[in-house]
Amino acid sequence: MLEVDLAAMRGLVEGLGYHPLFVTVSGAHLYGFPSSDSDVDLRGCHLLPLEDVVGIDVPPLTLEYKTVADGTEVELVSHEAGKYLRLLVRNNAYILEQIFSPLVVLGQEFLDELRPLARRCITRHHYHHYRGFYATQRKLIAKDVPKRAKPVLYAYRVLMTGIHLLRTGEVEANLLRLNQHFGLGFLDELIARKIGGEATPVDSLEWSFHEARLAELEAQLDQAFADSPLPDDRDRKAVSDFLVRLRLAK
């Protein structure tokens, strides 16, 4: 399943008896390099009844569901709106990428309301999220002998997304679209390797090349943080007011 059948995913979600505010696609399909055996990662947000969240015993705030559709594993993770919006104001870039994912399964009208608010929560301190994620990816790459295309591509993706965000304030998680700005011609071959099979190795000579390119992008990420025109603070009050309106409207 190289392209996500959004209508099929919508039917799957609606069949769960689950009423999300929105669901979007994340993971390899969002990043622009899914292979035939890639899972479909669905991420969403839902709202619990007010009486459930003001009592002593609060129900689980995260729902997880896994199934197989047409031979492809599908994973849905959804946070309750209060938890989701608290993550948003903690400079959590995963949340931003989910909100701004162009692969919308359902909830476009809600996203149209949420996205302008989320833009007011984009700060230069999202740098720390991408810095930390890159460090994790490097640890995974270090364990691979020989090196595989997938972790290397994830390292490129996270650095380029972070740099682009810090420079422009735009959330772009798709490596192909990011590369229109970076112009790294060699990524086409690496993406082709990933799409052709998850275990495709990158030989040691090529890894030396990629290690040097990643180091250059790492330096660009640090410089983008130093030079970023983005604000230091997010609009926490606006997010809080939005959550209150959301809860009291139900």
C-alpha positions in Angstrom: 0.0 0.0 0.0 2.2 2.8 -1.3 -0.6 5.4 -1.2 -3.1 5.5 1.6 -6.7 4.9 0.7 -8.2 7.7 2.8 -11.8 6.6 2.1 -10.9 3.1 3.3 -9.2 4.5 6.4 -12.2 6.7 7.1 -14.5 3.7 6.9 -12.2 1.8 9.3 -12.2 4.6 11.9 -15.9 5.1 11.7 -16.5 1.4 12.2 -14.7 1.6 15.6 -17.6 3.4 17.3 -15.0 6.1 18.0 -15.9 9.7 17.5 -12.6 11.7 16.9 -12.3 15.4 16.4 -9.8 14.6 13.6 -7.6 11.8 12.3 -4.6 12.3 10.0 -1.9 10.0 8.5 1.6 10.1 10.0 4.7 8.0 9.6 6.3 6.9 6.3 3.3 7.8 4.2 3.5 11.4 5.5 7.3 11.5 5.2 7.1 10.5 1.5 8.9 7.2 1.5 6.5 4.4 2.2 7.4 0.9 1.0 5.0 -1.9 0.2 5.2 -3.3 3.7 4.9 0.0 5.6 2.3 0.3 8.3 -0.3 3.0 8.1 0.0 5.2 11.1 -3.2 7.1 12.0 -3.0 9.8 14.6 -6.0 11.7 16.1 -7.7 13.6 18.8 -11.0 13.0 20.6 -13.1 14.6 23.3 -14.4 12.9 26.4 -17.6 14.0 28.0 -17.2 16.8 30.6 -18.4 14.6 33.4 -15.7 12.1 32.6 -12.8 14.5 33.0 -13.9 16.5 36.1 -14.5 13.5 38.4 -12.0 11.7 40.6 -11.5 8.7 38.4 -10.4 9.9 35.0 -10.6 7.4 32.2 -7.7 6.6 29.9 -6.7 9.6 27.9 -5.1 7.7 25.0 -6.8 5.2 22.8 -4.7 2.7 20.7 -6.1 0.3 18.1 -4.4 -2.0 15.7 -5.8 -4.0 12.8 -4.9 -5.3 9.4 -6.7 -3.9 6.3 -6.0 -5.5 2.9 -2.8 -7.0 4.2 -1.5 -3.8 5.7 -1.2 -3.2 9.4 -3.0 -0.1 10.6 -2.3 1.6 13.9 -4.5 4.3 15.4 -3.4 6.4 18.4 -5.7 9.1 19.6 -5.3 11.4 22.6 -8.1 13.1 24.5 -8.3 16.8 23.6 -7.0 18.0 27.0 -3.9 15.8 26.7 -3.5 16.6 23.0 -3.5 20.4 23.5 -1.2 20.2 26.5 1.3 18.4 24.3 0.8 21.1 21.7 1.9 23.8 24.1 5.0 21.8 25.1 6.7 22.3 21.8 5.9 18.8 20.7 6.7 18.7 17.0 5.0 15.3 16.5 1.7 17.0 17.4 2.4 19.8 15.0 3.1 17.3 12.2 -0.1 15.5 12.9 -2.2 18.7 12.9 -0.7 19.9 9.6 -0.6 16.5 7.9 -2.2 17.0 4.4 -3.4 13.4 4.6 -6.7 14.0 6.4 -8.8 10.9 7.1 -11.6 12.9 8.8 -12.2 16.1 10.7 -11.1 18.7 8.1 -13.5 21.3 9.5 -12.1 20.9 13.0 -8.5 21.2 11.6 -9.5 24.3 9.8 -10.2 25.8 13.2 -7.3 24.2 15.0 -4.5 25.0 12.5 -4.5 28.8 12.9 -4.2 28.3 16.7 -1.4 25.7 16.3 0.5 28.2 14.2 0.6 30.5 17.2 2.3 27.7 19.1 5.2 27.3 16.7 8.3 28.5 18.5 12.1 28.4 18.0 12.2 25.9 20.9 10.8 23.1 18.7 14.5 22.9 17.9 14.9 20.8 21.0 12.4 18.2 19.8 14.2 17.8 16.5 17.6 17.8 18.1 16.5 15.0 20.5 14.8 13.0 17.8 18.0 13.2 15.6 20.1 11.9 18.5 17.8 8.9 18.9 18.0 8.2 15.1 21.8 8.3 15.3 21.8 5.7 18.1 19.6 3.5 15.9 21.9 3.9 12.9 25.0 3.1 15.1 23.5 -0.3 15.9 22.9 -1.2 12.2 25.6 -3.4 10.5 25.3 -2.9 7.6 23.5 0.4 7.5 19.9 0.4 6.2 18.2 3.1 4.2 15.2 3.5 6.5 17.0 4.9 9.6 19.2 7.1 7.5 16.2 8.6 5.7 14.5 9.2 9.0 17.7 11.1 10.2 17.6 13.3 7.0 13.9 13.9 7.4 14.0 15.0 11.0 16.9 17.4 10.4 15.4 18.9 7.3 12.0 19.3 8.9 13.6 21.1 11.9 15.7 23.4 9.8 12.8 24.3 7.5 10.5 25.0 10.5 13.0 27.2 12.3 13.7 29.2 9.2 10.2 29.6 7.9 7.7 28.7 10.6 6.2 26.1 8.1 5.5 22.5 9.2 6.7 20.3 6.4 7.3 16.6 7.1 7.5 15.2 3.5 11.1 14.6 2.5 10.4 15.0 -1.2 8.8 18.4 -0.7 11.6 19.4 1.7 14.2 18.5 -0.8 12.8 21.1 -3.2 14.4 23.6 -0.8 17.5 21.6 0.0 18.3 20.2 -3.4 20.1 17.0 -2.2 20.0 15.0 -5.4 21.4 11.8 -3.8 18.2 11.5 -1.7 16.3 10.2 -4.7 18.4 7.0 -4.8 18.2 6.5 -1.1 14.4 6.9 -1.1 14.2 4.4 -4.0 16.2 1.9 -1.9 13.8 2.4 1.0 10.7 2.0 -1.2 12.2 -1.1 -2.8 12.6 -2.9 0.5 13.2 -2.0 4.2 16.3 -4.1 4.5 18.2 -2.6 1.6 21.7 -1.9 2.9 23.8 1.2 2.5 27.4 0.0 2.1 30.1 1.4 4.3 31.5 3.8 1.7 28.1 5.3 1.1 27.6 5.6 4.9 30.7 7.7 5.1 29.2 10.0 2.6 25.8 10.2 4.3 27.5 10.6 7.7 29.2 13.7 6.4 26.0 15.1 4.9 24.1 14.5 8.1 26.8 16.4 10.0 26.4 19.3 7.7 22.6 19.4 8.2 23.1 19.0 12.0 25.2 22.2 11.9 22.5 23.9 9.8 19.9 22.9 12.4 22.0 24.5 15.2 22.5 27.7 13.1 18.8 27.8 12.2 18.0 27.8 15.9 20.5 30.6 16.6 19.1 32.7 13.7 15.4 31.7 13.9 12.9 34.5 13.6 10.3 32.4 15.5 9.0 33.6 18.9 10.2 32.1 22.2 6.7 31.7 23.6 3.5 30.0 22.4 0.0 31.3 22.9 -0.9 29.1 25.8 -3.9 31.2 26.9 -5.5 30.9 23.5 -5.1 27.2 23.5 -6.6 27.0 27.0 -9.5 29.2 26.0 -10.1 26.9 23.0 -10.2 23.8 25.2 -12.7 25.4 27.6 -15.0 26.4 24.7 -14.6 22.9 23.2 -15.6 21.2 26.5 -18.5 23.6 27.4 -20.0 23.3 23.9 -20.7 19.6 24.5 
